[in-house]
Amino acid sequence: MLSTTKRSGKTIASRVDSQAYGRLLAEALPAAIETEAENRRMIAIADRLMDKSDPTPEETRLLKLIATLCQSFEQKFYHAGATATPEGILADLMAERGLKQVDLLPIFGSRSVVSEVLSGKRGITRKQVKALAEFFHVSPELFI
């Protein structure tokens, strides 16, 4: 497999050893990131790869993959959250997981409270923020 890397304005072609790359993939297990914990784990691997003074072509390729996965996760969960309302984020998370209002009864206590939160008529309490973050495996900041 042929890979290209830019250094000092020049494009350098290098061979990627499929077996070595496969070992790195098996060790890192990169996949679509869906939770904060998975994102932190991928960032830790990326940090280790970036700390290398002379990374192999396989390490460079893995770093690019991890960066793409992290970027996708962060755009979806952080940038969208910058302009979205807490109730909008909650509705999006529910839709992504195929959940209905009844699925949130353990957190909110009643259908009317769930409905009022989703319509923006009622705010989300701190206790509910914590419970929602744990339920959806996301940062509590999304609901604040």
Backbone as a chain_set.jsonl record, in Angstrom:
{"seq": "MLSTTKRSGKTIASRVDSQAYGRLLAEALPAAIETEAENRRMIAIADRLMDKSDPTPEETRLLKLIATLCQSFEQKFYHAGATATPEGILADLMAERGLKQVDLLPIFGSRSVVSEVLSGKRGITRKQVKALAEFFHVSPELFI", "coords": {"N": [[0.845, -1.153, 0.0], [0.608, 2.218, -0.819], [1.475, 5.26, 0.606], [1.182, 8.786, 1.052], [2.959, 11.543, 2.365], [3.227, 14.859, 3.546], [6.046, 16.781, 4.021], [7.891, 19.496, 4.961], [6.862, 20.932, 2.792], [7.198, 19.185, 0.696], [6.071, 16.28, -0.993], [6.172, 13.086, 0.219], [6.49, 9.821, -0.719], [5.63, 6.761, 0.75], [5.821, 3.359, 1.713], [3.227, 1.476, 3.134], [3.187, -0.988, 5.434], [1.119, -3.624, 5.373], [0.723, -5.679, 7.258], [1.973, -4.672, 9.567], [0.443, -2.376, 9.921], [-2.03, -3.56, 10.32], [-1.566, -4.816, 12.781], [-1.307, -2.56, 14.409], [-3.899, -1.533, 14.146], [-5.361, -3.615, 15.309], [-4.486, -3.38, 17.902], [-5.267, -0.751, 18.632], [-7.971, -0.686, 17.985], [-9.813, 1.055, 16.43], [-12.947, 2.664, 15.907], [-16.227, 3.886, 14.973], [-16.877, 6.666, 16.949], [-18.842, 6.988, 19.779], [-19.235, 7.777, 22.369], [-18.175, 9.852, 25.157], [-16.136, 8.618, 26.617], [-15.035, 6.814, 24.768], [-14.073, 8.677, 22.958], [-12.126, 10.01, 24.514], [-10.35, 7.872, 24.87], [-9.452, 7.406, 22.239], [-8.234, 9.859, 21.75], [-6.137, 9.735, 23.571], [-4.582, 7.706, 22.436], [-3.948, 8.94, 20.016], [-2.444, 11.087, 20.988], [-0.182, 9.73, 21.979], [0.833, 8.772, 19.568], [1.413, 11.167, 18.258], [3.448, 12.119, 19.803], [5.667, 10.767, 19.03], [8.877, 10.997, 17.635], [9.736, 10.217, 15.1], [7.524, 8.945, 13.368], [6.287, 5.843, 12.037], [5.17, 4.971, 8.683], [2.837, 3.502, 9.007], [1.972, 4.224, 11.565], [1.472, 6.914, 11.124], [-0.636, 6.736, 9.328], [-2.58, 5.503, 10.955], [-2.902, 7.515, 12.86], [-4.076, 9.521, 11.287], [-6.53, 8.284, 10.718], [-7.638, 8.039, 13.309], [-7.796, 10.752, 13.97], [-9.727, 11.591, 12.143], [-11.96, 10.125, 13.04], [-12.28, 11.196, 15.651], [-12.734, 13.877, 15.037], [-15.152, 13.717, 13.639], [-16.882, 12.795, 15.682], [-16.669, 14.947, 17.519], [-17.606, 17.119, 16.029], [-20.235, 16.391, 15.709], [-21.222, 16.195, 18.369], [-20.238, 18.378, 19.844], [-19.965, 20.837, 18.349], [-22.496, 21.029, 17.215], [-23.895, 21.243, 19.539], [-23.183, 23.758, 20.386], [-24.871, 25.652, 19.292], [-27.327, 24.561, 19.588], [-30.246, 23.894, 21.588], [-30.635, 22.638, 24.963], [-32.924, 20.96, 25.107], [-33.275, 20.407, 22.414], [-30.963, 18.986, 21.82], [-31.406, 16.785, 23.452], [-33.682, 15.728, 22.185], [-32.541, 15.066, 19.702], [-30.656, 13.099, 20.489], [-32.417, 11.166, 21.433], [-33.791, 10.533, 19.069], [-31.696, 9.506, 17.489], [-31.233, 7.136, 18.779], [-33.578, 5.841, 18.624], [-35.511, 6.213, 20.619], [-38.388, 6.786, 22.731], [-40.584, 9.123, 24.427], [-41.521, 7.795, 26.698], [-39.387, 6.172, 27.361], [-37.774, 7.761, 28.865], [-38.92, 8.073, 31.298], [-37.873, 6.996, 33.777], [-35.975, 8.917, 34.369], [-37.23, 11.446, 34.337], [-39.676, 11.089, 35.629], [-42.439, 11.543, 34.969], [-44.717, 11.502, 32.172], [-45.674, 14.0, 31.431], [-43.732, 15.781, 32.363], [-41.516, 15.028, 30.824], [-42.51, 15.715, 28.301], [-42.871, 18.51, 28.638], [-40.212, 19.322, 29.031], [-39.049, 18.598, 26.562], [-40.457, 20.301, 24.886], [-39.521, 22.705, 25.647], [-40.76, 24.127, 27.618], [-40.135, 23.621, 30.197], [-37.237, 23.595, 32.187], [-34.18, 21.621, 32.41], [-33.291, 19.929, 35.264], [-30.463, 19.913, 37.566], [-30.046, 17.367, 38.64], [-31.383, 15.829, 36.737], [-29.834, 16.438, 34.495], [-27.426, 15.163, 35.141], [-28.336, 12.498, 35.249], [-29.246, 12.154, 32.608], [-26.849, 12.474, 31.186], [-25.445, 10.225, 32.056], [-27.188, 8.221, 31.168], [-27.173, 8.55, 28.341], [-24.482, 8.422, 27.881], [-22.819, 10.697, 27.512], [-21.313, 13.981, 27.715], [-22.239, 15.98, 30.535], [-22.396, 18.691, 29.978], [-23.716, 19.028, 27.572], [-26.38, 19.314, 28.138], [-26.724, 21.637, 29.468]], "CA": [[0.0, 0.0, 0.0], [1.422, 3.412, -0.935], [0.952, 6.386, 1.364], [1.959, 10.004, 0.835], [3.047, 12.437, 3.506], [3.874, 16.132, 3.22], [7.037, 17.283, 4.98], [8.63, 20.653, 4.444], [6.333, 21.334, 1.49], [7.42, 18.14, -0.293], [5.293, 15.071, -0.796], [7.049, 11.929, 0.319], [5.755, 8.57, -0.861], [6.187, 5.703, 1.579], [5.055, 2.115, 1.713], [2.588, 1.086, 4.384], [3.226, -2.436, 5.617], [-0.235, -4.036, 5.753], [0.754, -6.467, 8.494], [2.289, -3.766, 10.676], [-0.732, -1.526, 10.094], [-3.049, -4.435, 10.903], [-1.253, -4.978, 14.209], [-1.659, -1.298, 15.067], [-5.358, -1.462, 14.182], [-5.826, -4.59, 16.304], [-4.141, -2.84, 19.22], [-6.031, 0.471, 18.9], [-9.392, -0.961, 17.759], [-10.574, 2.257, 16.099], [-14.316, 2.472, 15.426], [-17.018, 5.107, 15.105], [-16.901, 7.09, 18.349], [-20.209, 7.32, 20.177], [-19.298, 8.258, 23.753], [-17.042, 10.655, 25.629], [-15.062, 7.703, 27.02], [-14.38, 6.343, 23.544], [-13.338, 9.813, 22.4], [-10.924, 10.193, 25.333], [-9.432, 6.761, 24.585], [-8.841, 7.652, 20.928], [-7.353, 11.024, 21.895], [-4.926, 9.267, 24.269], [-3.776, 6.984, 21.438], [-3.44, 9.954, 19.077], [-1.384, 11.822, 21.684], [1.026, 8.891, 21.987], [1.368, 8.733, 18.202], [1.959, 12.492, 17.928], [4.67, 12.328, 20.587], [6.785, 10.05, 18.398], [9.707, 11.918, 16.849], [9.828, 9.738, 13.727], [6.514, 7.897, 13.251], [6.309, 4.989, 10.85], [4.026, 5.248, 7.801], [1.651, 2.859, 9.582], [1.537, 5.066, 12.685], [0.919, 8.131, 10.532], [-1.936, 6.38, 8.763], [-3.487, 5.291, 12.085], [-3.168, 8.831, 13.438], [-5.048, 10.192, 10.414], [-7.82, 7.621, 10.928], [-8.141, 8.433, 14.623], [-8.155, 12.176, 13.897], [-10.999, 11.664, 11.419], [-13.006, 9.617, 13.935], [-12.475, 12.178, 16.722], [-13.316, 15.083, 14.44], [-16.551, 13.411, 13.356], [-17.585, 12.776, 16.964], [-16.701, 16.276, 18.113], [-18.506, 17.974, 15.246], [-21.61, 15.968, 15.968], [-21.658, 16.397, 19.737], [-19.835, 19.641, 20.447], [-20.301, 21.991, 17.518], [-23.952, 21.1, 17.125], [-24.361, 21.681, 20.848], [-22.874, 25.161, 20.613], [-26.004, 26.474, 18.879], [-28.561, 23.845, 19.884], [-30.765, 24.005, 22.945], [-30.578, 21.351, 25.67], [-34.045, 20.098, 24.713], [-33.011, 19.969, 21.045], [-29.935, 17.941, 21.898], [-32.085, 15.62, 24.006], [-34.528, 15.169, 21.121], [-31.642, 14.447, 18.72], [-30.128, 11.865, 21.073], [-33.515, 10.2, 21.451], [-34.047, 10.114, 17.687], [-30.58, 8.671, 17.045], [-31.301, 5.828, 19.443], [-34.924, 5.288, 18.447], [-36.201, 6.248, 21.914], [-39.621, 7.554, 22.861], [-40.667, 9.833, 25.7], [-41.722, 6.813, 27.767], [-38.081, 5.631, 27.723], [-37.122, 8.686, 29.788], [-39.685, 8.164, 32.549], [-37.047, 6.827, 34.981], [-35.195, 10.136, 34.63], [-38.092, 12.608, 34.556], [-40.754, 10.76, 36.558], [-43.774, 11.517, 34.373], [-44.785, 11.842, 30.734], [-45.888, 15.437, 31.262], [-42.446, 16.468, 32.569], [-40.727, 14.755, 29.616], [-43.102, 16.527, 27.236], [-42.578, 19.916, 28.902], [-38.786, 19.538, 28.795], [-38.792, 18.533, 25.123], [-41.064, 21.461, 24.223], [-38.855, 23.916, 26.117], [-41.584, 24.786, 28.638], [-39.528, 23.354, 31.5], [-35.797, 23.372, 32.102], [-33.658, 20.348, 32.902], [-32.656, 20.135, 36.565], [-29.095, 19.371, 37.681], [-30.171, 15.919, 38.838], [-31.76, 15.26, 35.442], [-28.66, 16.583, 33.632], [-26.51, 14.074, 35.494], [-28.953, 11.233, 34.845], [-29.247, 12.103, 31.139], [-25.466, 12.264, 30.745], [-25.131, 8.813, 32.302], [-28.06, 7.417, 30.317], [-26.741, 8.647, 26.946], [-23.018, 8.316, 27.834], [-22.297, 11.936, 26.94], [-20.938, 14.978, 28.701], [-23.365, 16.736, 31.083], [-22.436, 20.035, 29.386], [-24.657, 19.07, 26.453], [-27.736, 19.616, 28.611], [-26.708, 22.865, 30.286]], "C": [[0.907, 1.238, 0.0], [0.733, 4.557, -0.219], [1.8, 7.612, 1.06], [1.867, 10.887, 2.061], [3.731, 13.716, 3.058], [4.801, 16.525, 4.35], [7.808, 18.39, 4.292], [8.177, 21.038, 3.047], [6.522, 20.298, 0.398], [6.535, 16.947, 0.022], [6.231, 13.885, -0.839], [6.179, 10.679, 0.226], [6.43, 7.518, 0.011], [5.256, 4.495, 1.543], [4.488, 1.858, 3.097], [2.572, -0.43, 4.412], [1.86, -2.868, 6.162], [-0.261, -4.827, 7.053], [1.031, -5.581, 9.705], [1.095, -2.858, 10.972], [-1.866, -2.331, 10.738], [-2.829, -4.654, 12.387], [-1.618, -3.711, 14.992], [-3.182, -1.163, 15.197], [-5.923, -2.409, 15.243], [-5.567, -4.094, 17.72], [-5.038, -1.655, 19.583], [-7.54, 0.249, 18.82], [-10.198, 0.298, 17.448], [-11.946, 1.893, 15.525], [-15.036, 3.805, 15.553], [-17.169, 5.431, 16.585], [-18.306, 7.557, 18.698], [-20.32, 7.852, 21.598], [-18.062, 9.093, 24.08], [-15.859, 9.766, 25.981], [-14.306, 7.183, 25.804], [-13.545, 7.455, 22.918], [-12.044, 10.053, 23.178], [-9.888, 9.107, 25.054], [-8.723, 6.983, 23.253], [-7.875, 8.838, 20.992], [-6.054, 10.612, 22.577], [-4.01, 8.523, 23.294], [-3.166, 7.979, 20.457], [-2.3, 10.75, 19.711], [-0.078, 11.03, 21.695], [1.665, 8.856, 20.599], [2.009, 10.066, 17.827], [3.257, 12.776, 18.678], [5.89, 11.653, 19.965], [7.562, 11.023, 17.508], [9.796, 11.499, 15.381], [8.832, 8.595, 13.521], [6.668, 7.097, 11.951], [5.14, 5.38, 9.944], [2.723, 4.645, 8.359], [1.085, 3.688, 10.735], [0.907, 6.356, 12.175], [-0.48, 7.868, 9.975], [-2.973, 6.172, 9.88], [-3.853, 6.63, 12.727], [-4.201, 9.586, 12.603], [-6.444, 9.6, 10.591], [-8.44, 8.058, 12.251], [-8.565, 9.901, 14.622], [-9.5, 12.356, 13.199], [-12.151, 11.211, 12.303], [-13.318, 10.623, 15.044], [-13.156, 13.439, 16.191], [-14.805, 14.873, 14.161], [-17.382, 13.432, 14.63], [-17.747, 14.187, 17.514], [-17.586, 17.237, 17.331], [-19.956, 17.659, 15.561], [-22.073, 16.372, 17.362], [-21.269, 17.73, 20.352], [-20.257, 20.844, 19.62], [-21.804, 22.137, 17.365], [-24.518, 21.639, 18.431], [-24.111, 23.15, 21.116], [-24.054, 26.061, 20.252], [-27.33, 25.82, 19.218], [-28.966, 24.07, 21.335], [-30.64, 22.648, 23.638], [-31.708, 20.407, 25.266], [-33.89, 19.601, 23.272], [-31.98, 18.859, 20.998], [-30.556, 16.654, 22.428], [-32.941, 14.942, 22.932], [-33.675, 14.467, 20.059], [-31.088, 13.118, 19.231], [-31.196, 10.774, 21.11], [-33.77, 9.648, 20.05], [-32.957, 9.181, 17.177], [-30.671, 7.256, 17.597], [-32.672, 5.179, 19.331], [-35.73, 5.245, 19.74], [-37.46, 7.096, 21.841], [-39.635, 8.211, 24.234], [-40.794, 8.869, 26.877], [-40.386, 6.22, 28.239], [-37.35, 6.508, 28.736], [-37.875, 8.853, 31.103], [-38.834, 7.933, 33.792], [-36.247, 8.082, 35.346], [-36.103, 11.292, 35.043], [-39.294, 12.339, 35.464], [-42.15, 10.72, 35.974], [-43.706, 11.928, 32.906], [-44.921, 13.354, 30.539], [-44.577, 16.211, 31.434], [-41.552, 16.252, 31.348], [-41.212, 15.648, 28.487], [-42.769, 18.008, 27.41], [-41.105, 20.238, 28.668], [-38.508, 19.571, 27.296], [-39.391, 19.721, 24.367], [-40.429, 22.774, 24.664], [-39.644, 24.669, 27.17], [-40.99, 24.628, 30.035], [-38.048, 23.092, 31.277], [-35.419, 21.998, 32.645], [-32.919, 20.629, 34.207], [-31.252, 19.529, 36.574], [-29.118, 17.851, 37.832], [-30.498, 15.233, 37.507], [-30.603, 15.343, 34.451], [-27.703, 15.423, 33.874], [-27.061, 12.732, 35.018], [-28.967, 11.079, 33.324], [-27.848, 11.832, 30.596], [-25.069, 10.798, 30.928], [-25.923, 7.909, 31.367], [-27.567, 7.38, 28.874], [-25.227, 8.508, 26.767], [-22.4, 9.507, 27.1], [-21.921, 12.878, 28.075], [-22.179, 15.704, 29.226], [-23.511, 18.13, 30.46], [-23.409, 20.136, 28.223], [-26.045, 19.521, 26.884], [-27.807, 20.876, 29.449], [-26.872, 24.079, 29.4]], "O": [[1.879, 1.285, 0.754], [-0.459, 4.795, -0.416], [3.005, 7.494, 0.836], [0.824, 10.966, 2.711], [4.693, 13.68, 2.29], [4.386, 16.593, 5.507], [8.31, 18.226, 3.18], [8.992, 21.423, 2.209], [6.056, 20.501, -0.723], [6.283, 16.647, 1.19], [6.983, 13.697, -1.795], [5.242, 10.507, 1.005], [7.655, 7.396, 0.01], [4.046, 4.63, 1.36], [5.181, 2.004, 4.104], [2.014, -1.075, 3.524], [1.495, -2.514, 7.283], [-1.174, -4.661, 7.862], [0.394, -5.73, 10.748], [0.776, -2.603, 12.133], [-2.575, -1.823, 11.606], [-3.783, -4.677, 13.165], [-2.165, -3.783, 16.093], [-3.687, -0.732, 16.233], [-6.843, -2.054, 15.98], [-6.35, -4.365, 18.631], [-5.515, -1.563, 20.714], [-8.303, 0.924, 19.511], [-11.177, 0.58, 18.139], [-12.08, 0.94, 14.758], [-14.522, 4.741, 16.166], [-17.545, 4.57, 17.38], [-18.886, 8.402, 18.016], [-21.383, 8.328, 21.998], [-17.05, 9.045, 23.38], [-14.713, 10.105, 25.685], [-13.076, 7.12, 25.812], [-12.449, 7.211, 22.412], [-10.991, 10.275, 22.581], [-8.69, 9.385, 25.006], [-7.516, 6.768, 23.153], [-6.82, 8.817, 20.358], [-4.982, 11.089, 22.204], [-2.792, 8.699, 23.332], [-1.99, 7.867, 20.109], [-1.307, 11.052, 19.049], [0.995, 11.582, 21.453], [2.888, 8.905, 20.47], [3.038, 10.09, 17.152], [4.071, 13.584, 18.231], [7.023, 11.948, 20.344], [6.974, 11.774, 16.73], [9.919, 12.356, 14.506], [9.218, 7.426, 13.497], [7.115, 7.611, 10.925], [4.214, 6.053, 10.395], [1.646, 5.217, 8.195], [-0.13, 3.835, 10.865], [-0.081, 6.833, 12.735], [-1.387, 8.684, 10.135], [-4.114, 6.617, 9.757], [-5.008, 6.841, 13.096], [-5.101, 10.22, 13.154], [-7.432, 10.335, 10.612], [-9.62, 8.405, 12.309], [-9.586, 10.251, 15.213], [-10.316, 13.179, 13.616], [-13.207, 11.843, 12.317], [-14.485, 10.874, 15.343], [-14.049, 13.991, 16.834], [-15.62, 15.759, 14.421], [-18.464, 14.02, 14.659], [-18.839, 14.575, 17.927], [-18.249, 18.087, 17.926], [-20.794, 18.555, 15.666], [-23.198, 16.844, 17.524], [-21.915, 18.173, 21.302], [-20.852, 21.78, 20.154], [-22.327, 23.252, 17.383], [-25.491, 22.392, 18.435], [-24.757, 23.737, 21.984], [-24.219, 27.126, 20.847], [-28.369, 26.476, 19.14], [-28.14, 24.391, 22.189], [-30.549, 21.619, 22.969], [-31.492, 19.207, 25.101], [-34.326, 18.497, 22.947], [-32.11, 17.907, 20.227], [-30.274, 15.567, 21.924], [-32.917, 13.719, 22.794], [-34.044, 13.398, 19.572], [-31.055, 12.131, 18.497], [-30.912, 9.604, 20.851], [-33.944, 8.443, 19.871], [-33.246, 8.186, 16.514], [-30.237, 6.298, 16.956], [-32.903, 4.099, 19.875], [-36.542, 4.341, 19.936], [-37.583, 7.995, 21.009], [-38.811, 7.9, 25.093], [-40.225, 9.114, 27.941], [-40.269, 5.81, 29.394], [-36.413, 6.052, 29.392], [-37.504, 9.686, 31.929], [-39.047, 8.616, 34.794], [-35.887, 8.276, 36.507], [-35.792, 12.03, 35.979], [-39.869, 13.279, 36.012], [-42.979, 9.937, 36.435], [-42.775, 12.602, 32.467], [-44.356, 13.92, 29.603], [-44.339, 17.189, 30.725], [-40.9, 17.189, 30.887], [-40.407, 16.27, 27.794], [-42.424, 18.686, 26.442], [-40.781, 21.312, 28.161], [-37.814, 20.464, 26.811], [-38.878, 20.104, 23.316], [-40.752, 23.834, 24.128], [-39.234, 25.755, 27.58], [-41.299, 25.4, 30.943], [-37.657, 22.449, 30.303], [-36.234, 21.308, 33.258], [-32.024, 21.473, 34.248], [-30.901, 18.734, 35.701], [-28.312, 17.143, 37.228], [-29.946, 14.177, 37.196], [-30.405, 14.427, 33.653], [-27.231, 14.783, 32.934], [-26.328, 11.924, 34.448], [-28.725, 9.987, 32.811], [-27.68, 11.053, 29.657], [-24.433, 10.207, 30.055], [-25.384, 6.939, 30.834], [-27.542, 6.319, 28.25], [-24.737, 8.478, 25.639], [-21.578, 9.348, 26.197], [-22.183, 12.6, 29.245], [-23.082, 16.014, 28.448], [-24.609, 18.684, 30.417], [-23.883, 21.23, 27.917], [-26.803, 20.055, 26.074], [-28.831, 21.156, 30.072], [-26.884, 25.207, 29.895]]}, "num_chains": 1, "name": "protein.A"}
